[in-house]
Structures are given as C-alpha cells and as structure tokens.
C-alpha cells in the first residue's frame, strides 16, 4: 500500500497536533497545585481541597 505525498503529510500533521495537545495537557496537569489549602481569617480556620 502506497500513500500519496499529501496524504502522508496530512497524517504527519495530525500526529503533530495530537503530540502538541498531549504535551499541553501534561504541562497543565503538572502545574496544577494538588493538595489541601489551609486558611486562617477573621471567620476562623478553613480547610479546602484543591
């Protein structure tokens, strides 16, 4: 099975877009600060999940 040049370039472009999207999703998940936030203010102590 042989692919034409435009079809091959389209497949490479689609794979590139998928790779960029995966890296962007990974970076966004990595930058999200997980854990618990503890705040003390005039209303008292608050503990929130992040």
N, CA, C and O atoms as a Tinker XYZ file with bonds, in Angstrom:
   200  protein
     1  N      0.840000   -1.181000    0.000000    73     2
     2  CA     0.000000    0.000000    0.000000    64     1     3
     3  C      0.883000    1.242000    0.000000    63     2     4     5
     4  O      1.714000    1.424000    0.890000    81     3
     5  N      0.702000    2.072000   -0.982000    73     3     6
     6  CA     1.467000    3.307000   -1.049000    64     5     7
     7  C      0.550000    4.491000   -0.783000    63     6     8     9
     8  O     -0.608000    4.511000   -1.200000    81     7
     9  N      1.092000    5.468000   -0.085000    73     7    10
    10  CA     0.346000    6.679000    0.220000    64     9    11
    11  C      0.868000    7.818000   -0.637000    63    10    12    13
    12  O      2.064000    7.910000   -0.914000    81    11
    13  N     -0.039000    8.677000   -1.048000    73    11    14
    14  CA     0.390000    9.845000   -1.799000    64    13    15
    15  C      1.072000   10.834000   -0.848000    63    14    16    17
    16  O      0.882000   10.785000    0.368000    81    15
    17  N      1.839000   11.693000   -1.410000    73    15    18
    18  CA     2.574000   12.669000   -0.595000    64    17    19
    19  C      1.636000   13.549000    0.243000    63    18    20    21
    20  O      1.901000   13.737000    1.430000    81    19
    21  N      0.549000   14.097000   -0.327000    73    19    22
    22  CA    -0.352000   14.920000    0.514000    64    21    23
    23  C     -0.983000   14.118000    1.662000    63    22    24    25
    24  O     -1.160000   14.651000    2.758000    81    23
    25  N     -1.321000   12.847000    1.422000    73    23    26
    26  CA    -1.906000   12.023000    2.478000    64    25    27
    27  C     -0.878000   11.772000    3.582000    63    26    28    29
    28  O     -1.217000   11.816000    4.764000    81    27
    29  N      0.345000   11.516000    3.214000    73    27    30
    30  CA     1.408000   11.297000    4.188000    64    29    31
    31  C      1.646000   12.561000    5.020000    63    30    32    33
    32  O      1.806000   12.479000    6.238000    81    31
    33  N      1.669000   13.719000    4.374000    73    31    34
    34  CA     1.846000   14.979000    5.097000    64    33    35
    35  C      0.663000   15.248000    6.029000    63    34    36    37
    36  O      0.852000   15.778000    7.124000    81    35
    37  N     -0.546000   14.894000    5.612000    73    35    38
    38  CA    -1.723000   15.084000    6.466000    64    37    39
    39  C     -1.629000   14.204000    7.707000    63    38    40    41
    40  O     -1.960000   14.646000    8.807000    81    39
    41  N     -1.183000   12.969000    7.539000    73    39    42
    42  CA    -1.029000   12.062000    8.685000    64    41    43
    43  C      0.024000   12.587000    9.646000    63    42    44    45
    44  O     -0.173000   12.549000   10.860000    81    43
    45  N      1.136000   13.075000    9.118000    73    43    46
    46  CA     2.200000   13.630000    9.959000    64    45    47
    47  C      1.693000   14.871000   10.698000    63    46    48    49
    48  O      2.009000   15.057000   11.873000    81    47
    49  N      0.913000   15.718000   10.027000    73    47    50
    50  CA     0.369000   16.921000   10.666000    64    49    51
    51  C     -0.592000   16.550000   11.787000    63    50    52    53
    52  O     -0.564000   17.158000   12.857000    81    51
    53  N     -1.439000   15.560000   11.552000    73    51    54
    54  CA    -2.384000   15.123000   12.591000    64    53    55
    55  C     -1.631000   14.572000   13.794000    63    54    56    57
    56  O     -1.981000   14.888000   14.931000    81    55
    57  N     -0.613000   13.762000   13.570000    73    55    58
    58  CA     0.185000   13.227000   14.670000    64    57    59
    59  C      0.889000   14.350000   15.435000    63    58    60    61
    60  O      1.013000   14.279000   16.658000    81    59
    61  N      1.346000   15.375000   14.735000    73    59    62
    62  CA     1.976000   16.515000   15.394000    64    61    63
    63  C      1.004000   17.273000   16.278000    63    62    64    65
    64  O      1.353000   17.670000   17.390000    81    63
    65  N     -0.217000   17.478000   15.792000    73    63    66
    66  CA    -1.227000   18.183000   16.585000    64    65    67
    67  C     -1.577000   17.369000   17.828000    63    66    68    69
    68  O     -1.729000   17.924000   18.916000    81    67
    69  N     -1.705000   16.060000   17.667000    73    67    70
    70  CA    -2.005000   15.198000   18.818000    64    69    71
    71  C     -0.868000   15.256000   19.837000    63    70    72    73
    72  O     -1.123000   15.323000   21.040000    81    71
    73  N      0.359000   15.231000   19.382000    73    71    74
    74  CA     1.506000   15.281000   20.281000    64    73    75
    75  C      1.549000   16.617000   21.033000    63    74    76    77
    76  O      1.804000   16.636000   22.237000    81    75
    77  N      1.305000   17.719000   20.345000    73    75    78
    78  CA     1.304000   19.034000   20.999000    64    77    79
    79  C      0.184000   19.105000   22.031000    63    78    80    81
    80  O      0.383000   19.638000   23.123000    81    79
    81  N     -0.985000   18.576000   21.697000    73    79    82
    82  CA    -2.101000   18.556000   22.642000    64    81    83
    83  C     -1.795000   17.728000   23.872000    63    82    84    85
    84  O     -2.146000   18.114000   24.987000    81    83
    85  N     -1.140000   16.588000   23.678000    73    83    86
    86  CA    -0.787000   15.737000   24.817000    64    85    87
    87  C      0.232000   16.429000   25.727000    63    86    88    89
    88  O      0.122000   16.349000   26.950000    81    87
    89  N      1.201000   17.091000   25.150000    73    87    90
    90  CA     2.202000   17.807000   25.950000    64    89    91
    91  C      1.546000   18.971000   26.698000    63    90    92    93
    92  O      1.867000   19.217000   27.861000    81    91
    93  N      0.639000   19.682000   26.047000    73    91    94
    94  CA    -0.046000   20.796000   26.704000    64    93    95
    95  C     -0.899000   20.297000   27.873000    63    94    96    97
    96  O     -0.915000   20.921000   28.934000    81    95
    97  N     -1.603000   19.187000   27.690000    73    95    98
    98  CA    -2.414000   18.622000   28.772000    64    97    99
    99  C     -1.532000   18.164000   29.926000    63    98   100   101
   100  O     -1.884000   18.352000   31.091000    81    99
   101  N     -0.394000   17.566000   29.610000    73    99   102
   102  CA     0.536000   17.118000   30.646000    64   101   103
   103  C      1.077000   18.305000   31.438000    63   102   104   105
   104  O      1.135000   18.253000   32.666000    81   103
   105  N      1.472000   19.369000   30.749000    73   103   106
   106  CA     2.019000   20.541000   31.426000    64   105   107
   107  C      0.959000   21.214000   32.302000    63   106   108   109
   108  O      1.270000   21.666000   33.404000    81   107
   109  N     -0.280000   21.286000   31.831000    73   107   110
   110  CA    -1.345000   21.886000   32.624000    64   109   111
   111  C     -1.602000   21.060000   33.879000    63   110   112   113
   112  O     -1.792000   21.621000   34.958000    81   111
   113  N     -1.609000   19.751000   33.755000    73   111   114
   114  CA    -1.832000   18.887000   34.915000    64   113   115
   115  C     -0.666000   18.984000   35.893000    63   114   116   117
   116  O     -0.868000   18.947000   37.107000    81   115
   117  N      0.538000   19.107000   35.376000    73   115   118
   118  CA     1.722000   19.198000   36.229000    64   117   119
   119  C      1.763000   20.510000   37.005000    63   118   120   121
   120  O      2.220000   20.545000   38.148000    81   119
   121  N      1.283000   21.596000   36.379000    73   119   122
   122  CA     1.316000   22.907000   37.025000    64   121   123
   123  C      0.193000   23.098000   38.035000    63   122   124   125
   124  O      0.256000   24.005000   38.864000    81   123
   125  N     -0.816000   22.269000   37.979000    73   123   126
   126  CA    -1.914000   22.381000   38.942000    64   125   127
   127  C     -1.387000   21.979000   40.309000    63   126   128   129
   128  O     -0.755000   20.933000   40.455000    81   127
   129  N     -1.646000   22.807000   41.305000    73   127   130
   130  CA    -1.116000   22.512000   42.637000    64   129   131
   131  C     -2.092000   21.605000   43.389000    63   130   132   133
   132  O     -3.177000   22.043000   43.771000    81   131
   133  N     -1.718000   20.371000   43.598000    73   131   134
   134  CA    -2.592000   19.444000   44.312000    64   133   135
   135  C     -2.489000   19.628000   45.818000    63   134   136   137
   136  O     -1.569000   20.283000   46.306000    81   135
   137  N     -3.413000   19.061000   46.538000    73   135   138
   138  CA    -3.302000   19.057000   47.982000    64   137   139
   139  C     -4.403000   19.815000   48.677000    63   138   140   141
   140  O     -5.507000   19.974000   48.158000    81   139
   141  N     -4.079000   20.272000   49.848000    73   139   142
   142  CA    -5.035000   20.915000   50.735000    64   141   143
   143  C     -4.561000   22.336000   51.008000    63   142   144   145
   144  O     -3.372000   22.582000   51.214000    81   143
   145  N     -5.513000   23.269000   51.007000    73   143   146
   146  CA    -5.191000   24.653000   51.344000    64   145   147
   147  C     -5.822000   24.967000   52.694000    63   146   148   149
   148  O     -7.009000   24.724000   52.909000    81   147
   149  N     -5.020000   25.508000   53.595000    73   147   150
   150  CA    -5.493000   25.869000   54.931000    64   149   151
   151  C     -5.421000   27.379000   55.061000    63   150   152   153
   152  O     -4.368000   27.986000   54.861000    81   151
   153  N     -6.575000   27.989000   55.406000    73   151   154
   154  CA    -6.629000   29.450000   55.560000    64   153   155
   155  C     -7.121000   29.809000   56.952000    63   154   156   157
   156  O     -8.010000   29.166000   57.509000    81   155
   157  N     -6.520000   30.846000   57.488000    73   155   158
   158  CA    -6.952000   31.384000   58.776000    64   157   159
   159  C     -7.323000   32.845000   58.535000    63   158   160   161
   160  O     -6.471000   33.645000   58.147000    81   159
   161  N     -8.578000   33.194000   58.760000    73   159   162
   162  CA    -9.013000   34.573000   58.595000    64   161   163
   163  C     -9.955000   34.952000   59.732000    63   162   164   165
   164  O    -10.065000   34.236000   60.727000    81   163
   165  N    -10.631000   36.082000   59.573000    73   163   166
   166  CA   -11.495000   36.561000   60.651000    64   165   167
   167  C    -12.682000   35.641000   60.930000    63   166   168   169
   168  O    -13.272000   35.707000   62.009000    81   167
   169  N    -13.040000   34.782000   59.970000    73   167   170
   170  CA   -14.145000   33.840000   60.185000    64   169   171
   171  C    -13.679000   32.526000   60.799000    63   170   172   173
   172  O    -14.502000   31.680000   61.147000    81   171
   173  N    -12.394000   32.351000   60.932000    73   171   174
   174  CA   -11.866000   31.144000   61.538000    64   173   175
   175  C    -10.959000   30.376000   60.591000    63   174   176   177
   176  O    -10.427000   30.920000   59.623000    81   175
   177  N    -10.800000   29.104000   60.897000    73   175   178
   178  CA    -9.932000   28.223000   60.135000    64   177   179
   179  C    -10.735000   27.533000   59.038000    63   178   180   181
   180  O    -11.813000   26.998000   59.297000    81   179
   181  N    -10.206000   27.543000   57.800000    73   179   182
   182  CA   -10.868000   26.862000   56.685000    64   181   183
   183  C     -9.869000   25.921000   56.029000    63   182   184   185
   184  O     -8.705000   26.267000   55.826000    81   183
   185  N    -10.340000   24.736000   55.706000    73   183   186
   186  CA    -9.526000   23.747000   55.006000    64   185   187
   187  C    -10.251000   23.410000   53.713000    63   186   188   189
   188  O    -11.416000   23.013000   53.734000    81   187
   189  N     -9.563000   23.567000   52.586000    73   187   190
   190  CA   -10.173000   23.328000   51.278000    64   189   191
   191  C     -9.300000   22.385000   50.472000    63   190   192   193
   192  O     -8.073000   22.474000   50.509000    81   191
   193  N     -9.945000   21.474000   49.738000    73   191   194
   194  CA    -9.219000   20.603000   48.794000    64   193   195
   195  C     -8.967000   21.377000   47.521000    63   194   196   197
   196  O     -9.804000   22.175000   47.100000    81   195
   197  N     -7.831000   21.154000   46.909000    73   195   198
   198  CA    -7.511000   21.796000   45.646000    64   197   199
   199  C     -7.395000   20.780000   44.565000    63   198   200
   200  O     -7.127000   21.130000   43.416000    81   199
